[in-house]
Amino acid sequence: MRVVFMGTPEFAVPVLDALVSNGFHVVGVISQPDREKDKKGNLLPTPVKTYALSHGLTCLQFDKVSDHTEELRVLAPDVAITAAYGQLLRADVLTVPKYGILNVHASLLPKYRGSSPIQSAILCGETVTGVTLMKTELGMDTGDMLAVCEVPILPTDTAGSLSEKLSKAGAELLIRSLPEYVAGKIRPIAQDDAQATYCKKIGKSDGLIDWTMNAQEIFCKIRAYNPWPIAYSFYNGVPFKIYAAEETDESFGAAGKICVVNQKMYVSCGKGSLCPILVQLPGKKVLPVADFLRGHKIPQGSVLNNG
């Protein structure tokens, strides 16, 4: 079976690796153009490109793959697999592979269609999420479902740790399901559009904390935005990032007020309070809050705010 794989970030690498490791003939890999840069300004290859080149696979990069349909036809794929590729595909692309294009999507569809299903599940306080293997159609994550698997969300999970779990689960789901789908043993199931929810593309500004929210909501936000963009507030006009925290039922005054007790920092929320565990100031290392407090005396009455 000739397979074309389309993916870009780290989430997609275990899925591609599963195809290669299980003997599927990957005739081509397509990734978004390199955009991330190192501290010296040099472009960094996407994680999928890095994997492809290290395994001797042909890697193509297009601003819009739909503008390169003929190059895709040359690869003559029986099926194409996408995982966090990051582009909507036109109809002429969808018809190139004999068995169509299948997508490994990191949610239990039709919930959390869109570009940030992992973060959205954590933000909404879900305790279970999963992966859906689906047929790709013109709409955003609207295609028929071929297989699903559930993955629990632990209170300690961040978007980073949950992404690793979901990518591995998605890889296993694909390897189990792809041969059965090609053999006609899987009956596609239409999604219930009435139950669909959509999640937006996340930007850096989404990480700003509103301390009038309750502690549980802010706790979820901190987990959802780790490793990017990282939830943050402002202390004395300077960005103050919070990488990890605990929630408590105690309150220490108005929303955003800081109270330091026994080398712990408590920040009052609209309901309850938050106890930061890992924090960072601009240009500084990420520190356990006890180490941060040893180097930064916080006067009584100090607050975290929106800048």
Buried (B, 14 or more C-beta within 10 A) or exposed (E): BBBBBBBBBBBBBBBBBBBBEEEBEBBBBBBBEBEEEEEEEEEEBBBBBBBBEEBEBEBBBBEEBBEBBEEBBEBEBBBBBBBBBBBBBBEEBBEBBEBBBBBBBBBBBBBBBBBBBBBBBBBBEBEEBBBBBBBBBEEEBBBBBBBBBEBEBEEEBBBEBBBBBBBBBBBBBBBEBBEEBBEEEBEEEEBEEEEBBBBEEBEEEBBBBBBBBBBBBBBBBBBBBBEEBBBBBBBEEEBBBBBBBBBBEEBBEEBBBBBBEEEBBBBBBBBBBBBBBBBBBEEEEBBBBEBBBEEBEBEEEBBBBEE
